[in-house]
Amino acid sequence: MTVIGTAALNAPIYVRYQPDIEDELTRLSTAIGQTPLLQRYHPRWLAIQLLEGDSGLLTEVQNAPNGAPVLQVLNDSQARLRAIYNEDIDVILTDQRYRFVNTLVRRVLTRPATQRETLSDRVDKIVTHRLLGIPIFLALMWLVFKLTTDVATPYLEWVEEAIGGPLTNQLVALLTLIGLDGTWVESLVVDGIIAGVGGVLVFVPVLMTLYLALAILEDSGYMARAAFVMDRLMHILGLHGKSFLPMIVGFGCNVPAIYATRTLETEKDRILTGLLVPFMSCSARLPVYVLLATIFFPAYSGLVVFGLYMLGIVAAIGLGFALKHTLFKTKDRVPFIMELPPYHLPTLRGIWTHMWERTASFIRRAGTVIMATSILIWLLMAIPTRGDGAFADTELDDSAFATVAGVVAPVFAPLGFGSWEASGALVTGFIAKEVVVSTMSQIYGVAEEEEAAEPTTLVDDLGQVVTSFAGATIDTLRAIPLIIGIDLMGTEAEDEAEPAGLMRAAQSNFEVSSGGHGALAALAFMVFVLLYTPCVAVIAAARQEFGNRWMWFSVVGQLVIAWIAALVVFQGGRLLGWG
Amino acid sequence: MRNWTIALAGNPNVGKSTIFNGLTGSRQHVGNWPGKTVEKKTGILKCAGQELTIVDLPGTYSLSAYSLEEQIARDFIVLERPQAVVNVIDATNLERNLYLTAQILETGIPLIIALNMCDLADARGIIIDVAHLSQLLDGIAVIPMAASHNHGLEELKQALVAYVLQPSQQQAA
């Protein structure tokens, strides 16, 4: 490609306005040049902004010593120009800038004789269709969660087996070698770190599938359409029509979504959208759903997960609607304009980068935040506060963790999960949603009966990891056609595996705390996880962007909404005789 | 050696982040998504013995401070006064993109135009007389690019280095 014009970069070029405007600009620039404090601005540029009525800069001039003469000149100029043009000065300047652009474009641009309708346009006619747009969005989301639950499950089981079997065996063997077997160190490694961090890492295949799907939808340009389609709905409801873009970002992670609210024009709309973002179910919440849905709703796990995501969207839009007509009442409605990027065929490299970036950050969190909280929770579970247990050798019910969590538990009793186990997971889950999973696998993992581990060799273990990976791949390939309802292999009849120890422990715990409505309580628990504070990082982001007051408003509001919604699910479900 | 700062500015979703990554070798999240960059990002371009700080500004349609991201972009250009602004323009939407160009010109900061997405413009039969555009803008550098295919990146680097090494700039240093 040829490069044009490498020289003369420094010569100042300006849009030339009408002579009478240029005269005023010269006068103003001169006055500005004589005011020392304003010299950090380019005089002509500042003159233009002042003529246009930029309120921020006007205040700056008012506050500058010697600003008065500039204001005097400005008022005179504005008066003169108003007399000539009889129109707002910013409109005149904008108009002349457009004329300059127009002239340029007319001279350098040749358009094709007939404007072809691009493929992008044709696809958009369907995808952003007034009636079809939302069903298409919902169908795609449903497909994504079907993928994450069905297709990723075999790999999830593979990782679970690899961590629970070979990895644990080898670590225990290593500890035995240095004579630490049976001590508190073994308990820390097995019940603390492997149970906690491992319990979260198990979900890496699920998240990779989600990130893959999100990367394809984003890079192709579809996500911008989804935002457009939903924004139109929100605009009809009187909400700002640019809010959904940050919210869609929230599907990956709520933290960048909070920052993405900066694209909104007014402070009010920014704060309002920032309050709604946390209801968008981020990827860290997915493991909680997958874990509980596979225990309590094995046949419908995809549907349950999809339903939770939808509930998040409905809650956000509903709350937005309520707030917009109360706290955030504004008269003027900003017109809804959104530019849709052209569709691209996503590149493999681009998709890989996105998927890996997010997966790596998930794994990093597992190695840092989750590791730290797992150790802390192990410590709390190891310290006896009742009974006659010793350190790292106490009944869980007697541990410090059970005592502390037991204080909070009554709050959740009406919601069906008032056990110290579930409450403890929610309390620690305040830090991050993965912690809900790591805490649960620590609690329920210990409750699981000790299986007599047979001594294995490293070779056996590696062999097992490889063969089970192959098995997982075959299962996944078989699961793909099932998503769209094609049952090629007749897998429907596959026998339901007996739930593993952890699952059994969780199941009976929820059954007990809910008085025999375990599934309903689990559903209420997932709704609570969906709606309450996503993580401390989101709180920090909200504080930075919207200030302390709104941060607290957001945190407390989410807790109240989550509690009420979970109550409605559990008590309502019981009244209707479900579960 | 003087510390050079070059800002990347342009409308949303015109490929600023792709060009930023290409110049600095970093791997910023690039998305087919307007409003991906809401905070400025900084990287270093090393080329021909020169070291330039490249700042990727949030995408904006104008320099009027309506939203926070516009304010961030404007304040950087006007107050930090980078040595040059690379205005990234979507060749398939020349008219709308040039409005921002007109406003950047008014800040008095030297400008280089990166005419991106030329491949898409070609495919749609849009022809842009690059030489004439440069000439009408007093001879500023206009670099045709297709950044997603790495086309024009070398030329942009060369143009930046050439600008830095200009005698008038060297004296200023």
Chai-1 contact restraints between the chains, C-beta under 6 A:
chainA,res_idxA,chainB,res_idxB,connection_type,confidence,min_distance_angstrom,max_distance_angstrom,comment,restraint_id
A,M1,B,P144,contact,1.0,0.0,6.0,A-B,restraint_1
A,M1,B,G152,contact,1.0,0.0,6.0,A-B,restraint_2
A,V3,B,I143,contact,1.0,0.0,6.0,A-B,restraint_3
A,V3,B,E155,contact,1.0,0.0,6.0,A-B,restraint_4
A,I4,B,V130,contact,1.0,0.0,6.0,A-B,restraint_5
A,I4,B,A131,contact,1.0,0.0,6.0,A-B,restraint_6
A,I4,B,S134,contact,1.0,0.0,6.0,A-B,restraint_7
A,I4,B,V142,contact,1.0,0.0,6.0,A-B,restraint_8
A,G5,B,S134,contact,1.0,0.0,6.0,A-B,restraint_9
A,G5,B,G139,contact,1.0,0.0,6.0,A-B,restraint_10
A,G5,B,I140,contact,1.0,0.0,6.0,A-B,restraint_11
A,G5,B,A141,contact,1.0,0.0,6.0,A-B,restraint_12
A,T6,B,A141,contact,1.0,0.0,6.0,A-B,restraint_13
A,T6,B,A159,contact,1.0,0.0,6.0,A-B,restraint_14
A,T6,B,A162,contact,1.0,0.0,6.0,A-B,restraint_15
A,A8,B,G139,contact,1.0,0.0,6.0,A-B,restraint_16
A,L9,B,P110,contact,1.0,0.0,6.0,A-B,restraint_17
A,L9,B,I140,contact,1.0,0.0,6.0,A-B,restraint_18
A,L9,B,Y163,contact,1.0,0.0,6.0,A-B,restraint_19
A,N10,B,P110,contact,1.0,0.0,6.0,A-B,restraint_20
A,A11,B,D138,contact,1.0,0.0,6.0,A-B,restraint_21
A,P12,B,G108,contact,1.0,0.0,6.0,A-B,restraint_22
A,I13,B,L105,contact,1.0,0.0,6.0,A-B,restraint_23
A,I13,B,L137,contact,1.0,0.0,6.0,A-B,restraint_24
A,I13,B,D138,contact,1.0,0.0,6.0,A-B,restraint_25
A,Y14,B,L105,contact,1.0,0.0,6.0,A-B,restraint_26
A,V15,B,A102,contact,1.0,0.0,6.0,A-B,restraint_27
A,H42,B,T107,contact,1.0,0.0,6.0,A-B,restraint_28
A,H42,B,G108,contact,1.0,0.0,6.0,A-B,restraint_29
A,W45,B,E106,contact,1.0,0.0,6.0,A-B,restraint_30
A,W45,B,T107,contact,1.0,0.0,6.0,A-B,restraint_31
A,I48,B,E106,contact,1.0,0.0,6.0,A-B,restraint_32
A,R97,B,A102,contact,1.0,0.0,6.0,A-B,restraint_33
A,F100,B,A102,contact,1.0,0.0,6.0,A-B,restraint_34
A,V101,B,L98,contact,1.0,0.0,6.0,A-B,restraint_35
A,V101,B,Y99,contact,1.0,0.0,6.0,A-B,restraint_36
A,V101,B,A102,contact,1.0,0.0,6.0,A-B,restraint_37
A,L104,B,L136,contact,1.0,0.0,6.0,A-B,restraint_38
A,V105,B,L94,contact,1.0,0.0,6.0,A-B,restraint_39
A,V105,B,E95,contact,1.0,0.0,6.0,A-B,restraint_40
A,V108,B,I128,contact,1.0,0.0,6.0,A-B,restraint_41
A,V108,B,D129,contact,1.0,0.0,6.0,A-B,restraint_42
A,V108,B,H132,contact,1.0,0.0,6.0,A-B,restraint_43
A,V108,B,L133,contact,1.0,0.0,6.0,A-B,restraint_44
A,L109,B,L94,contact,1.0,0.0,6.0,A-B,restraint_45
A,L109,B,I128,contact,1.0,0.0,6.0,A-B,restraint_46
A,T110,B,I127,contact,1.0,0.0,6.0,A-B,restraint_47
A,P112,B,G125,contact,1.0,0.0,6.0,A-B,restraint_48
A,E218,B,G31,contact,1.0,0.0,6.0,A-B,restraint_49
A,D219,B,N32,contact,1.0,0.0,6.0,A-B,restraint_50
A,G221,B,N32,contact,1.0,0.0,6.0,A-B,restraint_51
A,A224,B,W33,contact,1.0,0.0,6.0,A-B,restraint_52
A,Y259,B,V38,contact,1.0,0.0,6.0,A-B,restraint_53
A,A260,B,V38,contact,1.0,0.0,6.0,A-B,restraint_54
A,R262,B,V38,contact,1.0,0.0,6.0,A-B,restraint_55
A,R262,B,L68,contact,1.0,0.0,6.0,A-B,restraint_56
A,R262,B,E69,contact,1.0,0.0,6.0,A-B,restraint_57
A,T263,B,G35,contact,1.0,0.0,6.0,A-B,restraint_58
A,E265,B,Y66,contact,1.0,0.0,6.0,A-B,restraint_59
A,E265,B,S67,contact,1.0,0.0,6.0,A-B,restraint_60
A,E339,B,P34,contact,1.0,0.0,6.0,A-B,restraint_61
A,P341,B,N13,contact,1.0,0.0,6.0,A-B,restraint_62
A,P341,B,N32,contact,1.0,0.0,6.0,A-B,restraint_63
A,H344,B,N32,contact,1.0,0.0,6.0,A-B,restraint_64
